Amino acid sequence: MKRLHLLLVFSVLFGLQAMNQVNTEKLAELEKYYDTALSDWNVPGMAIAIVTKDSVLFAKGFGVIDVESKIPVDENTLFALASNTKAFTATALAMLVDQGKMNWDDKVTDYLPWFKMYDPYVTNAFTIRDLLSHRSGLETFSGDLIWYGSTYSREEVIAKAQYLKPVYGFREHFGYSNIMFIAAGEIIPAVTGEKWEDFVSENILKPLNMNRSLLKVSDLNRATNVASPHTFIENKPIVIPWMDWNNMAPAGSLISSVSDMARWLQMNLGQGIYKNDTLVSAKRLSELQSSNTLININGGSQAMFPSIHFKTYGMGWSLMDYLGRKIVSHNGGYDGMISQTVFIPEENIGFVIVTNANSTLYYPMMYKTLDVLLGNPEVKDWSKMILSRIKTNEEQAKVNKAVAEAARNKQSKPSLDINAYTGFYGCDLYDSVKVFNDNGALSMQYMRTKGLNGKLTHWQYDTYEIEFKAFPSLPKGYVTFKLNREGKVEEMEVFVDNPDFDFTEFKLKKLE
């Protein structure tokens, strides 16, 4: 019996050593892949951490914090985590549910009596669960231009939601909404009397020793080892300024490092426990990680990811299956920085990826990491494959631009004298935009958004081109003045072709 016992012990020890060896090989493979991909994608810097609930298996920086200083990124470098903030807001609310101070299916108007949606029925039926699960009926990113770089307060942004016309039925379709998460964050002071920032800091960041993490861009003044955001001009990365996202903080203001985020992932893998301290109950975390809203999987995704059978959204977390495992994740897009957090509960493993450029590099890094950690027998070079598709799309965009330029009537003239276009334009969603005569040329200024301004260059007929130089991530756009039957300017439409902000949502009528 003793011999059998010794054999069993030896077998277990040998198995653990073999597993550690496999992990070491896997991590070495990933490190090499990350380094190569960073160069291939021409992204300045990146950091990645891989953890179990008890250990940090890997934490390393790649590249530089910015293309000017060329200071190396490390595991403590600060990056914007953007929408990864949403899980922190949902977890903070889960703590209040644990404390019996609220319930997921409480009406939002019980806490924010001034909260309104487009439809009165939806207003009265809207719950905290609805705020956290992107099923309001709004189109993805609807209304985001209200808060982007603007002086509107959180309450003012939320109040504008009543003018956003839904495109889906209530609770019938996934539509990603930052504004609903801003509202979710405002539930916290309504219940506790504490600001969202103070509650999250005291109840999540401090207990997890996320000591370098910040919740305001203004706090970067006292921080060191901070990455700079970058965008691409003619395929070269350039540094762009940090933007203050305080008015949408509960949806996206977190600034952190992979070392700090590793502890956040460990708490989630530990079902709410970190170093024997229970921050939130396992039951509440399970509710956050349970499906509330279906997300359609299109044909392209099915072909690329045949092992994915469902995608849904819980509360603050995206959910799907991959290689037979449940994947809990979220990404975040800040102006000049993109990030991704992922954990696999049944495998007791998670990882976080942060980058300092407007690039989808995080996406192939995510799937390569999943493949290696989960032992996918089908080896795919996600980086090479996705980068190739992006370059193809870029070439097509150049063709489309050339076609539009060729169709342009360069000999056309504006219908009216320059001063006929000047004045203020506005709508319920946005108070006013000023168009004025600037030394013989038209210029435009969004009155609540300092950076949204620029000169209008005649394109054709009553359409002008505009460039918002304060936001180099935005491409050039077009401003079209629409005339009524009397030949007077009645409306102005602004179109900027980008995936994040729908300028045409603002139906800008000329104001008397």
Secondary structure as GFF3:
##gff-version 3
##sequence-region A 1 512
A	DSSP	alpha_helix	2	41	.	.	.	ID=ss1
A	DSSP	beta_strand	45	51	.	.	.	ID=ss2
A	DSSP	beta_strand	56	63	.	.	.	ID=ss3
A	DSSP	beta_strand	79	82	.	.	.	ID=ss4
A	DSSP	alpha_helix	85	98	.	.	.	ID=ss5
A	DSSP	three_ten_helix	108	110	.	.	.	ID=ss6
A	DSSP	alpha_helix	120	125	.	.	.	ID=ss7
A	DSSP	alpha_helix	128	131	.	.	.	ID=ss8
A	DSSP	alpha_helix	144	147	.	.	.	ID=ss9
A	DSSP	alpha_helix	154	159	.	.	.	ID=ss10
A	DSSP	three_ten_helix	160	163	.	.	.	ID=ss11
A	DSSP	alpha_helix	178	192	.	.	.	ID=ss12
A	DSSP	alpha_helix	196	200	.	.	.	ID=ss13
A	DSSP	pi_helix	201	205	.	.	.	ID=ss14
A	DSSP	three_ten_helix	217	222	.	.	.	ID=ss15
A	DSSP	beta_strand	230	233	.	.	.	ID=ss16
A	DSSP	beta_strand	236	239	.	.	.	ID=ss17
A	DSSP	three_ten_helix	246	248	.	.	.	ID=ss18
A	DSSP	alpha_helix	249	252	.	.	.	ID=ss19
A	DSSP	beta_strand	254	256	.	.	.	ID=ss20
A	DSSP	alpha_helix	258	269	.	.	.	ID=ss21
A	DSSP	beta_strand	273	274	.	.	.	ID=ss22
A	DSSP	beta_strand	277	278	.	.	.	ID=ss23
A	DSSP	alpha_helix	282	288	.	.	.	ID=ss24
A	DSSP	beta_strand	293	294	.	.	.	ID=ss25
A	DSSP	alpha_helix	299	304	.	.	.	ID=ss26
A	DSSP	beta_strand	311	313	.	.	.	ID=ss27
A	DSSP	beta_strand	318	322	.	.	.	ID=ss28
A	DSSP	beta_strand	325	334	.	.	.	ID=ss29
A	DSSP	beta_strand	337	344	.	.	.	ID=ss30
A	DSSP	three_ten_helix	345	347	.	.	.	ID=ss31
A	DSSP	beta_strand	349	355	.	.	.	ID=ss32
A	DSSP	alpha_helix	362	374	.	.	.	ID=ss33
A	DSSP	alpha_helix	382	407	.	.	.	ID=ss34
A	DSSP	three_ten_helix	418	420	.	.	.	ID=ss35
A	DSSP	beta_strand	423	426	.	.	.	ID=ss36
A	DSSP	beta_strand	433	438	.	.	.	ID=ss37
A	DSSP	beta_strand	441	446	.	.	.	ID=ss38
A	DSSP	beta_strand	453	460	.	.	.	ID=ss39
A	DSSP	beta_strand	463	466	.	.	.	ID=ss40
A	DSSP	beta_strand	477	483	.	.	.	ID=ss41
A	DSSP	beta_strand	489	495	.	.	.	ID=ss42
A	DSSP	three_ten_helix	503	505	.	.	.	ID=ss43
A	DSSP	beta_strand	508	510	.	.	.	ID=ss44
###
